[in-house]
Amino acid sequence: MKNLLFPISMLFLFSCENTVKEEVKDYSKITLTMDTVVVDPGDEIINLKYGLFNNTMSEDNKFLFLWNQGETTLDKINLEELRLEKKIQFEKEGPNGVGVYMGWMSFLNEDTILMSSMGKFSLFNLRGEKIREYKNTKEIFEEDSLSEDEYFLKNPIIIENGDIFYGYLSNFKDNNFVFSKADFKEKKLRRFDLEGSQELPDYRIVFTTGNMGSIIGSEKSVKKVGDLIILSSSAYNRLYVLDLKQDSIYQVNYSPRLTPTGKKGGYPEKLDSEKRFKELMAEIDEEINFQPPVWDEKNQKFYRFSFETLPSEINEGPLLRSADQRPISKVYLSVFDEKFNLLGETLLDELKHVPNTVFVRDGQIWSYVNVEDELGFVRMSINYK
């Protein structure tokens, strides 16, 4: 009996020790430790005139690709070594032409990138050579069709060697945004019904004066994490998640404690007064603004920033001014597990600016910052009290 008792006792002690060591974190008392790093451009210049307005990243977050409109180059930035790895020269015209103006880019794989110019999009390799051109016309798809005014919004997700696109189709004439799947191999177009989305406080406001017009609305984001595609909006907290394995969408609803679930809504769709346009945009930006969630592979967590702006004079700044360009009053951080369960949220008193072009590497949250006209990043490590 004594020989049997010893191993049983050891097993009991081992199990208890594991239970005691299980870490418990208080997600309501998060603080950040921050440092700033700068990318070495070598003998070149990284043009930050428009910030990181037109960029895309490799899926593993090792490389940032930044489009330089003036030089027609794609700057490949190594984030592991914090250096400009190369400038890839492209042509504006000809068989390998990208077009006069680059609208958006999406990364496909380590040697292929999708580029869109004036509603037309093509696949290029990272030597500047065009390898595929897409026809975005209503004749392409057999079961459904695109109207003449429909096109994909910025940065759709592309998979299956570029045969399938997931993204928002936009029709600005009737203020219609539909999340869709375009299968160019099977010639099928599928429009997804996002249940309950019509009830959410989305907005698009058109300001017209004479023959000129300006449009501003909520920012819609499409992000891929593993086999999931996550749809988010700056106007509300609800997420829509597409499971690529099931080809079906489900909703993620959560109840934040520190912020509203979305903007108030009910805004006018058209204005003909510049003064009222600026007033209304300032009012909307003072309400809560949500950023897309980002995935932390190391810690198996999602992080999502949200923020509110200060009341501002309507005559300050340009006409089309995004919320994150205004003086900020509060920045919040919400933390979720891998199944989008809200673990906690906190007000980040130490942050006085909105994180920009946010991603996670090695458990740290990275955010773009201009450091005396050099490309820099603030790296944020989360501390749990």
Helices and strands as residue ranges (DSSP letters): H 2-21, E 30-38, E 55-57, E 63-68, E 73-78, E 83-89, E 104-109, E 112-117, E 120-125, E 130-133, E 150-152, E 157-159, G 160-162, E 164-171, E 176-183, E 188-191, G 197-199, E 204-209, E 212-217, E 220-225, E 228-233, E 236-243, E 248-252, E 270-271, H 274-286, E 289-290, E 294-296, E 301-309, G 323-325, E 328-336, E 342-347, E 359-361, E 364-371, E 374-384
